[in-house]
């Protein structure tokens, strides 16, 4: 390709050249602009928990004279881990 043909091709395709340049700049900005790592967010606990030290009866009402509904084991049967309940 001689200089005259190159000049004609450049005059015919300036929008294509601009588009390619824009895409290269966008790709460089997108991949090069890394966000610096920040400290992890701390989530405040919203529910107080109780760890059962021994099995307890679950009552139908918050009254010691109410009917027992179920027995809650201190160790969970499937996981073998201690039982933790919300207060």
Backbone torsions as a table, in degrees:
resi	resn	phi	psi	omega
1	UNK	NA	128.4	179.7
2	UNK	-89.6	177.7	-176.3
3	UNK	-63.7	-37.0	-179.3
4	UNK	-66.5	-41.2	178.5
5	UNK	-67.2	-39.4	178.6
6	UNK	-63.9	-41.5	179.1
7	UNK	-63.9	-41.5	177.8
8	UNK	-64.8	-41.3	-179.8
9	UNK	-64.6	-38.3	179.4
10	UNK	-68.1	-37.6	178.2
11	UNK	-68.7	-32.4	-178.9
12	UNK	-76.1	-30.1	-172.0
13	UNK	-120.0	35.2	178.3
14	UNK	-64.1	-34.5	177.1
15	UNK	-63.0	-36.0	179.1
16	UNK	-66.3	-41.4	178.3
17	UNK	-64.7	-41.2	178.5
18	UNK	-65.4	-39.8	178.7
19	UNK	-64.0	-43.6	178.6
20	UNK	-63.0	-42.6	178.7
21	UNK	-63.2	-41.4	178.8
22	UNK	-63.8	-43.0	179.0
23	UNK	-63.4	-40.0	177.9
24	UNK	-63.5	-44.1	179.0
25	UNK	-64.4	-41.8	178.3
26	UNK	-64.1	-42.1	179.1
27	UNK	-63.5	-41.5	179.5
28	UNK	-65.8	-41.2	179.9
29	UNK	-68.9	-37.0	-177.5
30	UNK	-70.3	-42.2	-177.0
31	UNK	-85.8	-23.9	-175.4
32	UNK	-92.0	-14.9	-175.9
33	UNK	-93.9	77.1	179.2
34	UNK	-80.8	140.6	178.3
35	UNK	-84.4	127.6	-179.6
36	UNK	-65.6	145.9	-179.8
37	UNK	-69.0	138.3	178.6
38	UNK	-116.6	170.8	179.3
39	UNK	-64.7	142.3	179.3
40	UNK	-65.3	146.0	178.9
41	UNK	-71.8	139.6	178.1
42	UNK	-100.1	124.7	179.4
43	UNK	-96.8	122.2	178.9
44	UNK	-71.2	137.1	177.6
45	UNK	-65.2	139.5	-179.1
46	UNK	-111.3	-6.4	-177.5
47	UNK	-138.0	124.5	176.6
48	UNK	-74.0	139.8	-177.9
49	UNK	-117.2	152.2	177.7
50	UNK	-123.2	134.5	177.5
51	UNK	-98.7	123.1	179.7
52	UNK	-76.9	127.0	177.3
53	UNK	-91.3	-24.5	174.6
54	UNK	-148.5	162.2	-177.6
55	UNK	-59.7	149.0	-178.3
56	UNK	-136.4	151.0	173.0
57	UNK	-84.6	136.3	174.2
58	UNK	-89.8	127.3	-176.7
59	UNK	-101.8	154.9	-178.3
60	UNK	-73.4	-23.2	179.4
61	UNK	-139.8	160.6	176.9
62	UNK	-78.5	58.0	-179.5
63	UNK	-142.0	132.9	-176.9
64	UNK	-64.1	-19.3	179.4
65	UNK	-91.5	-1.5	-178.7
66	UNK	-75.7	167.7	-175.4
67	UNK	-72.3	137.1	175.3
68	UNK	-75.2	130.5	-176.9
69	UNK	-99.1	-42.7	-177.3
70	UNK	-157.5	166.1	174.9
71	UNK	-108.7	128.0	-179.1
72	UNK	-104.8	118.8	-179.4
73	UNK	-74.1	151.9	178.1
74	UNK	-73.4	-25.7	177.6
75	UNK	-116.6	130.9	-179.8
76	UNK	-70.2	135.8	-174.7
77	UNK	-68.0	-34.1	-176.2
78	UNK	-82.8	-47.7	-174.3
79	UNK	-89.0	-23.2	-176.3
80	UNK	73.9	13.0	-179.3
81	UNK	-97.9	158.7	177.4
82	UNK	-61.3	149.8	178.5
83	UNK	-81.7	127.6	176.9
84	UNK	-121.0	126.6	-177.1
85	UNK	-126.2	150.3	173.9
86	UNK	-70.3	148.6	-179.9
87	UNK	-88.5	NA	NA
